[in-house]
Amino acid sequence: MKALSLFLLLFFASLSGLWAQYDFDDAMDVGTHFDMTGFPQWSRDLRRASIVAFGSFPFMYLFANFGFDSYRFAAHGWDRRYAPWPFTAAGGVGHSQAEAFRVLGIAAGGAILISVIDHGIVRHRRNRLAREARALDPGTPIIIRTPLHEEEDEPDSETEDP
């Protein structure tokens, strides 16, 4: 049995590329940087909202599960079988399918709510910066902090005449 387990471990490790050799210098030369500057603002906002929603979902599921278990604990007269997860006694009563879907829906709604709140904060900050930029007096120098492309920044020394 141990020999079979060892064989399967080595077989799946070889399939997963555990011993694969990569030339990292060649991999770095390939354009791996993803540039979002060509996309419209609404698509960048939608991407940020999806990242925030999917990122906050596990935490919202944890909080929703604990909150729902606490509600069930109080609704059943503080019976130890219905206690929330860290305090559950042996032989505790689990969630029914309807309750599990309810917790999942609460968590998804909470994650979407966090994403909407984040979008509102980011949009408020963006609008405030735009108002401040419009309120500048005419002739005020504006400092751009994003670096220019190298080919635009430095002229090519081979094509210039001395």
MARLUM-45808 format. One record per residue: residue in one letter; x, y, z of N, C-alpha, C in turn; residue number from 1. Coordinates in Angstrom, 1 decimal, padded with zeros to 4 digits. Layout:
N
["A"; [X; Y; Z]; [X; Y; Z]; [X; Y; Z]; NUM];
...
//
This chain:
162
["M"; [000.8; -001.2; 000.0]; [000.0; 000.0; 000.0]; [000.9; 001.3; 000.0]; 1];
["K"; [002.0; 001.2; 000.8]; [002.9; 002.4; 000.8]; [003.5; 002.6; -000.5]; 2];
["A"; [003.9; 001.5; -001.2]; [004.6; 001.6; -002.5]; [003.6; 002.2; -003.5]; 3];
["L"; [002.3; 001.8; -003.5]; [001.3; 002.4; -004.4]; [001.1; 003.9; -004.1]; 4];
["S"; [001.1; 004.2; -002.9]; [000.9; 005.7; -002.5]; [002.1; 006.5; -003.0]; 5];
["L"; [003.3; 005.9; -002.8]; [004.5; 006.6; -003.2]; [004.5; 006.7; -004.8]; 6];
["F"; [004.1; 005.7; -005.5]; [004.1; 005.7; -006.9]; [003.1; 006.8; -007.4]; 7];
["L"; [001.9; 006.8; -006.8]; [000.9; 007.8; -007.2]; [001.4; 009.2; -006.9]; 8];
["L"; [002.0; 009.4; -005.8]; [002.6; 010.7; -005.4]; [003.6; 011.2; -006.5]; 9];
["L"; [004.5; 010.3; -006.8]; [005.5; 010.7; -007.8]; [004.9; 010.9; -009.2]; 10];
["F"; [004.0; 010.1; -009.6]; [003.3; 010.2; -010.9]; [002.6; 011.5; -011.0]; 11];
["F"; [001.8; 011.9; -010.0]; [001.0; 013.1; -010.1]; [002.0; 014.3; -009.9]; 12];
["A"; [003.0; 014.2; -009.2]; [004.0; 015.3; -009.1]; [004.7; 015.5; -010.4]; 13];
["S"; [005.0; 014.5; -011.1]; [005.6; 014.7; -012.4]; [004.7; 015.3; -013.4]; 14];
["L"; [003.4; 014.9; -013.3]; [002.4; 015.5; -014.2]; [002.2; 017.0; -013.9]; 15];
["S"; [002.3; 017.4; -012.7]; [002.0; 018.8; -012.3]; [003.2; 019.7; -012.6]; 16];
["G"; [004.3; 019.2; -013.1]; [005.4; 020.0; -013.4]; [006.3; 020.4; -012.2]; 17];
["L"; [006.3; 019.5; -011.2]; [007.1; 019.8; -010.1]; [008.6; 019.8; -010.4]; 18];
["W"; [009.1; 019.0; -011.3]; [010.5; 019.0; -011.7]; [010.7; 019.7; -013.0]; 19];
["A"; [009.8; 020.5; -013.5]; [010.0; 021.2; -014.7]; [011.0; 022.3; -014.6]; 20];
["Q"; [011.7; 022.5; -015.6]; [012.8; 023.5; -015.6]; [012.4; 024.6; -016.5]; 21];
["Y"; [012.4; 025.9; -016.0]; [012.0; 027.0; -016.8]; [013.2; 028.0; -016.9]; 22];
["D"; [013.3; 028.7; -018.0]; [014.3; 029.7; -018.1]; [013.6; 031.0; -017.8]; 23];
["F"; [013.9; 031.5; -016.6]; [013.1; 032.7; -016.1]; [013.5; 034.0; -016.9]; 24];
["D"; [014.7; 034.0; -017.4]; [015.1; 035.2; -018.2]; [014.3; 035.4; -019.4]; 25];
["D"; [014.0; 034.2; -020.1]; [013.2; 034.3; -021.3]; [011.7; 034.6; -021.0]; 26];
["A"; [011.3; 034.1; -019.8]; [009.9; 034.4; -019.4]; [009.7; 035.8; -019.1]; 27];
["M"; [010.7; 036.5; -018.5]; [010.6; 037.9; -018.2]; [010.6; 038.8; -019.4]; 28];
["D"; [011.2; 038.3; -020.5]; [011.3; 039.2; -021.7]; [009.9; 039.3; -022.4]; 29];
["V"; [009.1; 038.3; -022.2]; [007.8; 038.3; -022.8]; [006.9; 039.4; -022.1]; 30];
["G"; [006.1; 040.1; -022.9]; [005.3; 041.2; -022.3]; [004.2; 040.6; -021.4]; 31];
["T"; [004.5; 040.5; -020.1]; [003.6; 039.9; -019.1]; [002.8; 041.0; -018.4]; 32];
["H"; [003.1; 042.3; -018.7]; [002.5; 043.4; -018.0]; [001.1; 043.6; -018.7]; 33];
["F"; [000.1; 043.7; -017.9]; [-001.3; 043.9; -018.5]; [-001.6; 045.4; -018.3]; 34];
["D"; [-001.9; 046.1; -019.3]; [-002.1; 047.6; -019.3]; [-003.6; 047.8; -019.4]; 35];
["M"; [-004.2; 048.5; -018.5]; [-005.6; 048.8; -018.5]; [-005.9; 050.2; -019.0]; 36];
["T"; [-004.9; 051.0; -019.5]; [-005.1; 052.3; -019.9]; [-006.0; 052.5; -021.2]; 37];
["G"; [-006.1; 051.4; -022.0]; [-006.9; 051.5; -023.2]; [-008.4; 051.2; -023.0]; 38];
["F"; [-008.8; 050.8; -021.8]; [-010.1; 050.4; -021.5]; [-010.9; 051.6; -021.0]; 39];
["P"; [-012.2; 051.6; -021.3]; [-013.0; 052.8; -020.7]; [-013.1; 052.7; -019.2]; 40];
["Q"; [-013.5; 053.8; -018.6]; [-013.5; 053.9; -017.1]; [-014.6; 052.9; -016.5]; 41];
["W"; [-015.7; 052.7; -017.2]; [-016.7; 051.9; -016.6]; [-016.3; 050.4; -016.6]; 42];
["S"; [-015.5; 050.0; -017.5]; [-015.0; 048.6; -017.5]; [-013.9; 048.4; -016.4]; 43];
["R"; [-013.1; 049.4; -016.2]; [-012.2; 049.3; -015.1]; [-012.9; 049.3; -013.7]; 44];
["D"; [-014.0; 050.1; -013.6]; [-014.8; 050.2; -012.4]; [-015.4; 048.8; -012.2]; 45];
["L"; [-015.9; 048.2; -013.2]; [-016.6; 046.9; -013.1]; [-015.6; 045.8; -012.7]; 46];
["R"; [-014.4; 045.9; -013.3]; [-013.3; 044.9; -012.9]; [-013.0; 045.1; -011.4]; 47];
["R"; [-012.8; 046.3; -010.9]; [-012.5; 046.5; -009.5]; [-013.7; 046.0; -008.7]; 48];
["A"; [-014.9; 046.3; -009.1]; [-016.0; 045.9; -008.3]; [-016.1; 044.3; -008.2]; 49];
["S"; [-015.8; 043.6; -009.3]; [-015.8; 042.2; -009.2]; [-014.7; 041.6; -008.3]; 50];
["I"; [-013.5; 042.3; -008.4]; [-012.4; 041.8; -007.5]; [-012.8; 042.0; -006.1]; 51];
["V"; [-013.4; 043.2; -005.7]; [-013.7; 043.5; -004.3]; [-014.8; 042.5; -003.9]; 52];
["A"; [-015.8; 042.3; -004.8]; [-016.9; 041.4; -004.4]; [-016.4; 039.9; -004.1]; 53];
["F"; [-015.6; 039.4; -005.1]; [-015.1; 038.0; -004.9]; [-014.2; 037.9; -003.8]; 54];
["G"; [-013.4; 039.0; -003.5]; [-012.5; 039.0; -002.4]; [-013.1; 039.1; -001.0]; 55];
["S"; [-014.2; 039.8; -001.0]; [-014.9; 039.9; 000.3]; [-015.9; 038.8; 000.6]; 56];
["F"; [-016.2; 038.0; -000.4]; [-017.2; 037.0; -000.2]; [-016.9; 035.9; 000.9]; 57];
["P"; [-015.6; 035.4; 001.0]; [-015.4; 034.5; 002.0]; [-015.6; 035.0; 003.4]; 58];
["F"; [-015.2; 036.3; 003.6]; [-015.4; 036.9; 004.9]; [-016.8; 037.1; 005.2]; 59];
["M"; [-017.6; 037.6; 004.2]; [-019.0; 037.8; 004.4]; [-019.7; 036.4; 004.7]; 60];
["Y"; [-019.2; 035.3; 004.0]; [-019.8; 034.0; 004.3]; [-019.6; 033.6; 005.8]; 61];
["L"; [-018.3; 033.9; 006.2]; [-018.0; 033.6; 007.6]; [-018.9; 034.4; 008.6]; 62];
["F"; [-019.0; 035.7; 008.3]; [-019.9; 036.5; 009.2]; [-021.3; 036.2; 009.1]; 63];
["A"; [-021.8; 035.9; 007.9]; [-023.2; 035.6; 007.7]; [-023.5; 034.2; 008.4]; 64];
["N"; [-022.6; 033.3; 008.3]; [-022.8; 032.0; 008.9]; [-022.9; 032.1; 010.5]; 65];
["F"; [-022.0; 032.9; 011.0]; [-021.9; 033.1; 012.5]; [-023.2; 033.9; 012.9]; 66];
["G"; [-023.6; 034.9; 012.2]; [-024.8; 035.7; 012.5]; [-026.0; 034.8; 012.4]; 67];
["F"; [-026.1; 034.0; 011.4]; [-027.3; 033.2; 011.3]; [-027.4; 032.1; 012.4]; 68];
["D"; [-026.2; 031.5; 012.7]; [-026.2; 030.5; 013.8]; [-026.5; 031.2; 015.1]; 69];
["S"; [-026.1; 032.4; 015.3]; [-026.4; 033.1; 016.6]; [-027.9; 033.4; 016.6]; 70];
["Y"; [-028.5; 033.7; 015.5]; [-029.9; 034.0; 015.5]; [-030.7; 032.7; 015.8]; 71];
["R"; [-030.3; 031.5; 015.2]; [-030.9; 030.2; 015.5]; [-030.7; 029.8; 016.9]; 72];
["F"; [-029.6; 030.1; 017.5]; [-029.3; 029.8; 018.9]; [-030.3; 030.6; 019.8]; 73];
["A"; [-030.5; 031.9; 019.5]; [-031.4; 032.6; 020.3]; [-032.9; 032.2; 020.1]; 74];
["A"; [-033.2; 031.9; 018.8]; [-034.6; 031.5; 018.5]; [-035.0; 030.2; 019.1]; 75];
["H"; [-034.1; 029.3; 019.4]; [-034.4; 028.0; 020.0]; [-034.1; 027.9; 021.5]; 76];
["G"; [-034.2; 029.1; 022.1]; [-034.2; 029.1; 023.6]; [-032.8; 028.8; 024.1]; 77];
["W"; [-031.7; 029.2; 023.4]; [-030.3; 029.1; 023.8]; [-030.0; 027.6; 024.0]; 78];
["D"; [-030.6; 026.7; 023.2]; [-030.2; 025.3; 023.3]; [-028.8; 025.1; 022.7]; 79];
["R"; [-028.0; 024.4; 023.4]; [-026.6; 024.2; 023.0]; [-026.4; 023.5; 021.7]; 80];
["R"; [-027.4; 022.8; 021.2]; [-027.3; 022.1; 019.9]; [-027.3; 023.1; 018.8]; 81];
["Y"; [-027.9; 024.3; 019.0]; [-028.0; 025.3; 018.0]; [-026.9; 026.4; 018.1]; 82];
["A"; [-025.9; 026.2; 019.0]; [-024.9; 027.2; 019.2]; [-024.1; 027.5; 017.9]; 83];
["P"; [-023.5; 028.7; 017.8]; [-022.7; 029.0; 016.6]; [-021.5; 028.1; 016.6]; 84];
["W"; [-020.8; 028.1; 015.4]; [-019.8; 027.1; 015.2]; [-018.7; 026.9; 016.2]; 85];
["P"; [-018.0; 028.0; 016.7]; [-017.0; 027.6; 017.7]; [-017.5; 027.1; 019.0]; 86];
["F"; [-018.8; 027.3; 019.3]; [-019.3; 026.8; 020.6]; [-020.3; 025.7; 020.4]; 87];
["T"; [-020.4; 025.0; 019.3]; [-021.3; 023.9; 019.0]; [-021.0; 022.7; 019.9]; 88];
["A"; [-022.0; 022.2; 020.5]; [-021.8; 021.0; 021.3]; [-021.8; 019.8; 020.4]; 89];
["A"; [-021.4; 018.6; 021.0]; [-021.5; 017.4; 020.2]; [-022.9; 017.1; 019.9]; 90];
["G"; [-023.2; 016.6; 018.7]; [-024.6; 016.3; 018.3]; [-025.3; 017.6; 017.9]; 91];
["G"; [-024.6; 018.6; 017.5]; [-025.3; 019.9; 017.1]; [-026.1; 019.7; 015.9]; 92];
["V"; [-027.1; 020.6; 015.8]; [-028.1; 020.5; 014.6]; [-027.5; 021.4; 013.5]; 93];
["G"; [-027.3; 020.8; 012.3]; [-026.7; 021.5; 011.2]; [-027.8; 022.3; 010.4]; 94];
["H"; [-027.4; 023.0; 009.4]; [-028.3; 023.7; 008.6]; [-029.1; 022.8; 007.7]; 95];
["S"; [-030.4; 023.2; 007.4]; [-031.1; 022.5; 006.4]; [-030.7; 023.1; 005.1]; 96];
["Q"; [-031.2; 022.6; 004.0]; [-030.8; 023.1; 002.7]; [-031.3; 024.5; 002.4]; 97];
["A"; [-032.5; 024.8; 002.9]; [-033.0; 026.1; 002.7]; [-032.2; 027.2; 003.6]; 98];
["E"; [-031.8; 026.8; 004.8]; [-031.0; 027.6; 005.6]; [-029.6; 027.9; 005.0]; 99];
["A"; [-029.0; 026.8; 004.4]; [-027.7; 027.0; 003.8]; [-027.8; 027.9; 002.6]; 100];
["F"; [-028.8; 027.8; 001.8]; [-029.0; 028.8; 000.7]; [-029.3; 030.2; 001.2]; 101];
["R"; [-030.0; 030.3; 002.3]; [-030.2; 031.6; 002.9]; [-028.9; 032.3; 003.3]; 102];
["V"; [-028.1; 031.5; 004.0]; [-026.8; 032.0; 004.4]; [-025.9; 032.4; 003.2]; 103];
["L"; [-025.9; 031.6; 002.2]; [-025.2; 031.9; 001.0]; [-025.7; 033.2; 000.3]; 104];
["G"; [-027.0; 033.3; 000.3]; [-027.6; 034.6; -000.3]; [-027.3; 035.8; 000.5]; 105];
["I"; [-027.3; 035.7; 001.8]; [-026.9; 036.8; 002.7]; [-025.5; 037.2; 002.4]; 106];
["A"; [-024.6; 036.2; 002.3]; [-023.2; 036.4; 002.1]; [-022.9; 037.1; 000.7]; 107];
["A"; [-023.6; 036.6; -000.3]; [-023.5; 037.2; -001.6]; [-024.0; 038.6; -001.6]; 108];
["G"; [-025.1; 038.9; -001.0]; [-025.6; 040.2; -000.9]; [-024.7; 041.2; -000.2]; 109];
["G"; [-024.1; 040.7; 000.9]; [-023.2; 041.5; 001.7]; [-021.9; 041.8; 000.9]; 110];
["A"; [-021.4; 040.8; 000.1]; [-020.3; 041.1; -000.7]; [-020.6; 042.1; -001.8]; 111];
["I"; [-021.7; 042.0; -002.4]; [-022.1; 043.0; -003.4]; [-022.3; 044.4; -002.8]; 112];
["L"; [-022.8; 044.4; -001.6]; [-023.0; 045.7; -000.9]; [-021.6; 046.3; -000.6]; 113];
["I"; [-020.7; 045.5; -000.2]; [-019.3; 046.1; 000.1]; [-018.7; 046.6; -001.2]; 114];
["S"; [-019.0; 045.9; -002.3]; [-018.5; 046.3; -003.6]; [-019.1; 047.6; -004.1]; 115];
["V"; [-020.4; 047.8; -003.8]; [-021.1; 049.0; -004.2]; [-020.6; 050.2; -003.3]; 116];
["I"; [-020.3; 049.9; -002.0]; [-019.8; 051.0; -001.1]; [-018.4; 051.4; -001.6]; 117];
["D"; [-017.6; 050.4; -001.9]; [-016.2; 050.7; -002.4]; [-016.3; 051.5; -003.7]; 118];
["H"; [-017.2; 051.2; -004.6]; [-017.4; 051.9; -005.8]; [-017.8; 053.4; -005.5]; 119];
["G"; [-018.7; 053.6; -004.6]; [-019.1; 054.9; -004.2]; [-017.9; 055.7; -003.6]; 120];
["I"; [-017.1; 055.1; -002.8]; [-016.0; 055.8; -002.2]; [-015.0; 056.2; -003.3]; 121];
["V"; [-014.7; 055.3; -004.2]; [-013.7; 055.5; -005.3]; [-014.2; 056.6; -006.2]; 122];
["R"; [-015.5; 056.5; -006.5]; [-016.1; 057.5; -007.4]; [-016.1; 058.9; -006.8]; 123];
["H"; [-016.4; 059.0; -005.5]; [-016.4; 060.3; -004.8]; [-015.0; 060.9; -004.8]; 124];
["R"; [-014.0; 060.0; -004.5]; [-012.6; 060.5; -004.5]; [-012.2; 061.0; -005.9]; 125];
["R"; [-012.6; 060.3; -007.0]; [-012.3; 060.6; -008.3]; [-012.9; 062.0; -008.7]; 126];
["N"; [-014.2; 062.1; -008.3]; [-014.9; 063.4; -008.6]; [-014.3; 064.6; -007.9]; 127];
["R"; [-013.9; 064.3; -006.6]; [-013.3; 065.4; -005.8]; [-012.0; 065.9; -006.5]; 128];
["L"; [-011.2; 064.9; -006.9]; [-009.9; 065.3; -007.6]; [-010.1; 066.0; -008.9]; 129];
["A"; [-011.2; 065.6; -009.6]; [-011.5; 066.3; -010.9]; [-012.0; 067.7; -010.6]; 130];
["R"; [-012.8; 067.9; -009.5]; [-013.2; 069.3; -009.1]; [-012.1; 070.1; -008.7]; 131];
["E"; [-011.1; 069.6; -008.0]; [-009.9; 070.3; -007.6]; [-009.1; 070.7; -008.8]; 132];
["A"; [-009.0; 069.8; -009.8]; [-008.2; 070.1; -011.0]; [-008.9; 071.2; -011.8]; 133];
["R"; [-010.2; 071.2; -011.8]; [-010.9; 072.3; -012.6]; [-010.9; 073.6; -011.8]; 134];
["A"; [-010.7; 073.6; -010.5]; [-010.7; 074.8; -009.7]; [-009.4; 075.5; -009.8]; 135];
["L"; [-008.4; 075.0; -010.4]; [-007.1; 075.6; -010.5]; [-007.1; 076.9; -011.3]; 136];
["D"; [-006.4; 077.9; -010.9]; [-006.3; 079.1; -011.7]; [-005.7; 078.9; -013.1]; 137];
["P"; [-006.1; 079.6; -014.1]; [-005.4; 079.4; -015.4]; [-003.9; 079.7; -015.3]; 138];
["G"; [-003.2; 078.9; -015.9]; [-001.7; 079.1; -015.9]; [-001.0; 078.4; -014.8]; 139];
["T"; [-001.7; 077.7; -013.9]; [-001.1; 076.9; -012.9]; [-000.4; 075.7; -013.5]; 140];
["P"; [000.8; 075.5; -013.2]; [001.5; 074.3; -013.7]; [000.9; 073.0; -013.1]; 141];
["I"; [000.7; 072.0; -013.9]; [000.2; 070.7; -013.5]; [001.3; 069.7; -013.6]; 142];
["I"; [001.6; 069.0; -012.5]; [002.6; 068.0; -012.5]; [002.0; 066.6; -012.8]; 143];
["I"; [002.4; 066.0; -013.8]; [002.0; 064.6; -014.1]; [002.9; 063.7; -013.5]; 144];
["R"; [002.4; 062.8; -012.7]; [003.3; 061.9; -012.0]; [003.5; 060.5; -012.6]; 145];
["T"; [002.8; 060.3; -013.7]; [002.9; 059.0; -014.4]; [004.1; 059.1; -015.4]; 146];
["P"; [005.0; 058.1; -015.4]; [006.1; 058.2; -016.3]; [005.7; 058.0; -017.8]; 147];
["L"; [006.5; 058.7; -018.6]; [006.3; 058.7; -020.0]; [006.9; 057.4; -020.6]; 148];
["H"; [006.6; 057.0; -021.8]; [007.2; 055.9; -022.4]; [008.7; 056.3; -022.7]; 149];
["E"; [009.5; 055.3; -022.7]; [010.9; 055.6; -022.9]; [011.2; 056.2; -024.3]; 150];
["E"; [010.5; 055.7; -025.3]; [010.8; 056.1; -026.6]; [010.3; 057.6; -026.8]; 151];
["E"; [009.4; 058.0; -026.0]; [008.9; 059.4; -026.1]; [009.8; 060.3; -025.2]; 152];
["D"; [010.3; 059.8; -024.2]; [011.1; 060.5; -023.2]; [012.5; 060.9; -023.7]; 153];
["E"; [013.2; 059.9; -024.2]; [014.5; 060.1; -024.7]; [014.6; 059.9; -026.2]; 154];
["P"; [015.2; 060.9; -026.8]; [015.4; 060.7; -028.3]; [016.5; 059.7; -028.6]; 155];
["D"; [016.4; 059.0; -029.7]; [017.3; 058.0; -030.1]; [018.6; 058.6; -030.5]; 156];
["S"; [019.7; 058.2; -029.8]; [021.0; 058.8; -030.1]; [021.6; 058.4; -031.5]; 157];
["E"; [021.1; 057.3; -032.0]; [021.7; 056.9; -033.3]; [021.1; 057.7; -034.5]; 158];
["T"; [019.9; 058.2; -034.4]; [019.3; 059.0; -035.5]; [019.5; 060.4; -035.4]; 159];
["E"; [020.0; 060.9; -034.3]; [020.3; 062.4; -034.2]; [021.6; 062.7; -034.8]; 160];
["D"; [021.6; 063.9; -035.4]; [022.8; 064.4; -036.0]; [023.5; 065.3; -034.9]; 161];
["P"; [024.9; 065.1; -034.7]; [025.6; 065.9; -033.7]; [025.8; 067.3; -034.1]; 162];
//
